[in-house]
Amino acid sequence: MRIAVVAMGKIGLPLAVQFADAGHEVIGVDVNEQTVASINEAKEPFPGEAHLQEKLSELVPAGKLRATTDYSEAIPGAEAIVIVVPLFVNDETWEPDFAWMDAATRSFSKHMSPGTLISYETTLPVGTTRNRWRPLIEEGSGLKEGHDFHLVFSPERVLTGRVFEDLRKYPKLVGGLSEEGTKRAIEFYEAVLSFDERDDLPKPNGVWDMGSAEAAEMAKLAETTYRDVNIGLANQFAVYADKVGIDVNKVIEACNSQPYSHIHLPGIAVGGHCIPVYPRLYLSTDPDASVVRTARQFNAEMPVYVVQRVEEVLGELKDAKVAVLGASYRGKVKETAFSGVFRTVTELAERGAKVAVHDPMYSDEEIEGFGWQPYHFGEDVDAVIVQADHPEYAEIKPADFPGIKLLFDGRRVTSAELWKGTPRLVIGDAAN
């Protein structure tokens, strides 16, 4: 097949590589000229994705994969178009911002050939495929869905850093607007993906027909919103445990020792492109989901809670030197999307603290690019807050931070043994 992938980011590029690795001709479209140039030079444009560079080195010289900024080059003649353009959410209103996706949809629809299968993989509010994309594509192409082309929703369900592994591990969900469209999508994904055997599933691992685009849209929102709500519950448990002097981790371990409890771990922040965003996409079409809203709001306030705890121990933070460890939203990922570092730094600065930020994955210049002062181990500091669970932080000790009066480990990644004699706090264990 000839396949076009629209948006060659941290999900789109590995998907394009997967399709090409399965033997198909793939052309990717991206608005970033530097990204396109890197791909065409067989160089990964971003680090950290397992096996990506080796596959690019094989597929690009073989002519199986290339990239362009020109829709008129990529779209005509494509038998399938897969869209992975980002969908943003307004921080103030929590409403989805479709600007990038609308622009991409209008652009590719102008160049479509009859008979094309179109699959959106970007996570969407329920009803978007049918009520937004179908009329937009029909308007731009002059073609009729269900007759001249087929439109489906098939959510990506992978984590950056392990995309190729996750593509094999998890069922591929498909929801079409017609029986024929669903059939075409199932045939497409069966031709480009392979699946691990799994005995724990109710039916064989592979491409699963969800029955409608709406069901597929909700499945992705539900599985991710569940995690945010679960973490919100864990964080509420942790805050209460701090009040009454209980180690919440021992409680969670005990609860999860039987098969009906799956409580997640508390932490300073919930970041990334997915978990903080998708509950808000869900709320955009189900505003009465009070449980979802409460959990999202509680999780968003955890950096404030941590800074308040630091202030309770040290007193007024005016002119206090505080180092925040971790710009990334989670360990081993060079990505700051919705990272807790932003709210943590803001809260400290509003209290008059002198804040510096450290992250082993970012250079001083990159840290400064965010408007922060870089921190280096060995510099004087009054307090340290661990915001990201980078493995390097597991071995930090008081000697690394001259003058330190308090460590607040927001991820429970540090060693209590190494911090004996120096105050160390974690979320959910006031006695620590």
N, C-alpha and C positions, 0 to 999 in steps of 0.2 A: 504493500500500500504506500501511497504518498500521504504523509501526515504533516499538518501544520500545528505547531504549539505556540500559542500567543502568551508572551511574558516568560522570559528565560531567567527567572530568579531562583531562589533556593529550593523551590519545588518544581517549577517549570522545566529548568534545565535537566535535573535528574530524570524527570519523566520523559523528556525528549531523548535522552541517552538510553533509557530503558527501551523505548519504542525502536530506536535505531539498532540497539543490541539484539532485538528480536528479529532483525532482518529487514526492516522497513526503511524507506527513504523519508527522512525527517528534516524539515526546515523550521527553524524557530524565528519568531518575530519579537523584537524588543526595541523600545524607544531609546535605550541607552547605547550609544555608539561604542563606548568602551567595552561594555559587556559583549556586544556582537563581535567586535574585533578580537577579544580574548578567545571566544569560542572558535572563531574561524582560524585562530592560530593554535588551536587545540590546547589552550591553557585555561585552567579553571579560574573563573572570575572572582571566586570567593573561597576561602579555605574551610576545611573541616568536614566536608562531605566524603564519607568513606567510599573508596573505589572510583570516585568521579574522575580524577585526573587520569588514571590508567585507562578508563573507558574512552575518555576524550582522545587520548593519544592514539587509540586504535581506530575509533570510528570516524573522526574528522578526516584524517589522511585517506581513509578508504572511500570517502565520498558519501558515507551513509548519513552524515549530520552536518548541517551548516546553519548559519544564522544571518538575518538581515533586519534592517530597520524599515523595509519597504513591504507593505501589505500586498501590493500588486505583484510582487515577486513570489511571495509565499503562498498566497491563498488560492489563486486560480488552479484548478486541476487537483486540489487536495481532496482526497476521499473522506478524510476526517479532520476536523479542527477541534483542538482541545484548548480551552481557555483557563489560564491560571493567573489572571490579572488581579492584583490586590484590591480588596474592598476595605475602605477605611470607615471608622466610626467617629463622629463628632464627640469630643471629650465633654463638651458642655451639655448638649442635648441628648446624647446617646443614640442619635439617629444615624443610619448608614449613609455614607457619602459615596454615591455610585459614579462620581465624575470620571475616574479612570476607566472603569468597566464600561460605562456608556460610550466613551470615546473609542475604546477598542472594539466594541460591538459594532458601532457605526462604520468603523474603518474596515473591518474584515467583511462585513455584509455587502459592501460595494463590489467585492471581487469574487464572491462565491460562485462556484459552479453548481448546476443542478445535480441533485443526488447526494449532496454532501451530508455527512453526519456531523452534528455539532454537539460537543459535550462540555458543559461548564463544570470545572472542578473546584473553583473558589467557593468557600462556604457562603451561603446565601440565606436571607430571611425566607421563611416558608411562603411560597407563591411567586417568588421572583422569576423563576424560569418561565412559567406559563404567562404571567401577567405583565412582565417587563421585557424579557428578552425576546419572546416570540414576536410581539408586535414591532419591536425595534428592528429585528432582523428582517421581517417581512417588508417593512417600510424601506429599509436600505437596499435590499436585494431585488425587490419586486417578485420574489418567489413565495410560494405558499407552504407553510409548515405542514407536514403530514402527507404532502403530495410531491413537492419539489425538493424538500430537504427534511431532515429529521433532527429534532432537538431533545436532548436529555440532560439530566443532572446526575453527576457521579462524583461525590465529594472525595477530595484527597484526604487520606487518613494517616499520614506519615509524619515522622519527626525529622527535622533537619539533623544531619549527621549520620542518619541511618535509613535514608529513604529506600535504598535498594532492598535492604533487609525487610523493612516494613511492607513494601509492595508485595513481597512473597507471603508475609505472615498473616495479613488481615484480609478478609473478604472484600471484594470490590463491589460497592453498592451502586446500583443503577436504577434510575427512575425516569421513564419517558413520558411524553405527552400522547403517545399512541402505542398500540401493540407492535406495529412494524418498527417504530423508532426504538423501542426497547429491545426488540429482537436484533436490530442492527448494532445497537450499542453492546449487547452481550457478545455478539460475534466479534466485534472490534476488540474489546478488552480481553477476550479469550485468546486473540491472536497476538497481543502485545505483552501479556503478563503470564507469569507462571506462579504457582502457589504451593506453599508447603502443606503437607498433610497435617491435620490437627484433629485429634480425637476428642477435644473438649468442646467442639462446636455442635449445634443441633443438626447441622447438615454439612455436607462436604465443603471445605474451603474452596473458594473460587469466585465467580461473578454471581452476585445475588440480585434477583429482580425484586425491587421494593414495591412494585405495583403502581407507583405514580411518582412524578417529580417531587411533589410535596412531601411524600413519605421519605424520600431520600434526603431532601433538604432538612427535614426535622431530625432525621437520624443523626446527621453530623452535629447539628446544634445540640441535641439532647446528650450525646456522649461527651461533649466538651463542657456543656453547662453543668452536667453532673459533677465533674471534677471541681469546678469553681464552687458549687454549693457544698460539696464534701469538704473542701479546704476551708470554706467559711465556717462550717460547723466545727472543724478541728481547731480553728483559730479562736472561736468562741469558747470552746472547752479549755484552750490554753490560757486565755485571759482569766477565766474563772479559777483555773488551777493556780495561777500566780497569786490570786487574792487569798486562797485558802491554804497555800503551801503544799501543793501536790505536784509530783512530777507527772505531767500529762503524757509523756512518752511511755512510761510504765503502764498507764491506764490504756493507752491506745494499743500497745503490744498485747495486753491481756484481752482486750475486746476482740482483736483480730485473730486470736488463737482459736476461735470457732468460726465456722464457715459463713455465718450470716452477718458478720460485721466486716466492713472494709473501710475503716476510717483512715483518711489520708493524714499527712503530717502538717503541723502548723508551720508558719514561717513569716518572715518580715514582709514578703510581697509575693504577688502572683503576676508574673510578667509574660512577655512573648506575644506573638501575633495571634494566638488562639484563645487561651483560657480567659484573659481579661476582655476579649473582644466579642466572642460568640454569644455569651449570655446577653449582651446588649442587642445583638442582632435578633435573638429570640424575643427579647422584650419589645422590640420594635413592632412585632405583630401580635404579641400576647402581653399587653401592658398590665394585665391583672395578675401576672405571675409574681406574687409578693415574696415568695421564698427565694426565687432567683434574684430579685432586686435587692433584698436584704443581704444575701450572701455577697453579692458583688460590691455593695457599699461597704460592708464590714472588711472585706479583703483589701479594698482600696485604702482604708484607714490604718492598716497595720504599720506602715512606716511611722505614722504619727505616734502610735502607741509605743513603739520602740524608743523614739526620741524622748517621749515623756518619761519613760522608765530611766533613761540615761540622766535626764534632768533631775529626777527624784533622788538619784544617788549622788550626783556631783554638785547639785545645787544650780544656781544660775549659770547658764552656758555662755553668757556674754564674754567674748575674747577667749573662750576655751578652744584649744586645738583638738579637732576631731578628724580622724581619718576614716573614710568609708572605703571598705575593701570590696571591690566588685562593681564594675559598671554594667556588666552583662546581666541579663535577666535570669540566667541560670548558668551553672558551672560548665566549662568546656565549650561554650558557645559564644562566639564573638558577635553579639547582637544585643542592642539596648532597647528593643521594642517594648514599650510599657514597663521598662525595668523599674524596680523599686528605688534605684539610685536617685532618680529625679525628685521624688517626693521626700526622700530621706535628706538629701542635700538642701532642698528648699526649707524644710522644717528646721534644720539646724541653723541655716543662715538667718531665718526669721527670728531666731532666738539670740542672734549675735555671735554665734560660733564662727571660728575660722576653720573652714572645711577644706580638706584635700581628699582626692580620690585616687585609689590604686586599682589597677587591674592588670594581671600578667599578660593578657591578650592584646592590650592597647598600649601604644607608645605614648610618651609624654605629649607629643604634638597632637595625637588623637584625643587625649584627655583634655588638653587645652581647647581643642576644637569644640568641645561641649560647653566651654566656658568655665571649666573647673581648674583648680590648682592641682597638679600631680603630686602624689605622695610617694616617698621612697622609704623603704624599711631603714631604720636607723635614725630617722628624723624625730625630734622631740614631739610628743603628743600627749594630750590629757586622756583621751578616750579613743577607742577603736570600735567601729560597728562593722560586722561582717554581713554584707548584703548579698553576695553571690557565693555559691558553694564550689568555687574552683578548688581542685584537689591540692593546689599549692598552699591553701590556707589551713589544711589539716595539720601542718607541722609548725605553724607560727607559735612563738613563745614570747613572754614578756620582754626578754632581752632584745627582741627585734624592734621594740617601741619604747625608747628611753623616756622616762617620766610618766608612763602610762598609769592611770588610776583606775581604769575600768575597761574591760572588754565586754561588749554585748554581741554575742554570736547569734545572729538572726536566722542561721541555717543549721545550727548544731553540727558544724563541720570541724570545729577545733577540739583539741584534746583537753579534757578537764585535768588530767594528770600533769600536763605541761604548764597549766595555769595555777597550780597550787600556790597559795600565798598572794595572789593578785585577784582582786574581785572580777568574777566572770559571771555574766548573766546570760540566760537563754530564754526563749519564749516558752512559757508553760512549766517553769520550775523555779519558783521564787527562792527556794532553799538552796539552789545550786551555787 
